[in-house]
Amino acid sequence: MKKISLIFPGYGLSNIDYLKSFFKKHSVIRKTFEEASDILHKNIYNNCLKKKNNSLYLQKNMHLLIFISSIAIYKLLNQKIYIKPSIFAGHSLGQYSALVCNNNILFQEALKIVNIRHKILLLAVKDTRVLTLVIIGLNYTLIKKICSFISNKKKVFISIINSRTQVVITGHYSAVYTAGQIFKQQLHVKVIRLPIPFTSHCVLMRNYKKKFSKSLKKIKISKGKYPIIGNYRSKILTSKKDIYISLLKQIYKKVHWKQCIVKIISMGISIFIEIGLGQVLTNLNKEYSKISSYSTNNNQKLSLIVDIIKKL
């Protein structure tokens, strides 16, 4: 029998209309957003998607939309069919979605800590202009050399290793911009700007780990139903302490997503289901020819996944 891994995105809403469609059709989606709104004392869905001229508000609350949507879609999928995954994994912010769906952390506590995490990320760069770029088409070693060469007083860091040929860089605006120009104009590879106003997964966040740790220690962490892998060391998290350390270090250590996927594949897992509104992780998995990867970002794809699981 083929084994399944559930993976949760940390960024990337490919089409906001998918969420509107889910919200209109499925009560569990609406109830999840209502619960989140009650906890945070603000109507997340209405404020983000119904108000006019809300692009700035949407950008500021994208972390909440990504996180809540993943939880809601996981609940919807479980309503349709019983899933017994072999392992959970989350990319960046998606680590929290994975932990909630695996019963390691309660939804209400994770929602609060995700919000606190976001505020701390913003606080760390309140007086600093920053930039984050995705570099597509170069290997990690070459990107690292160029980033090291450019970095002086202004720094550029590798924050996420997504795949063999996709790396995310972040840091001071001028240094990251210079690196991006070299990659695009001299090395002729694709460069995508991520619309995020902070620099996660790099040493610029190290001075804020104590502040974040105080909040993190207040949440209750449980064992969970299934194995779960941490994204900063690509190791199975076997204890509450492992989970706490993984969440803490994730804010200032780079995410090794490529290693996570390779680790999961080495466990004999060949089916990956991305639980969320995007398909960034599904697209990254096209690099691996021996696995099948599916996204859940619309009703048709969700139905396809249900049919696939039924046949396992």
Secondary structure, DSSP 8 states (H G I E B T S, - for coil): --EEEEEE-SS--S-HHHHHHHHHH-HHHHHHHHHHHHHHTS-HHIIIIISTT-HHHHHHTHHHHHHHHHHHHHHHHHHHS----SEEEE-TTHHHHHHHHTTSS-HHHHHHHHHHHHHHHHHHTTTS-EEEEEEESS-HHHHHHHHHHH-SSS-EEEEEEEETTEEEEEEEHHHHHHHHHIIIIIS--EEEE---SS--SSGGGGGGHHHHHHHHTTS-----SS-EE-TTT--B--SHHHHHHHHHHHTTS-B-HHHHHHHHHHTTEEEEEE-SS--HHHHHGGG-TT-EEEE-SSHHHHHHHHHHHHH-
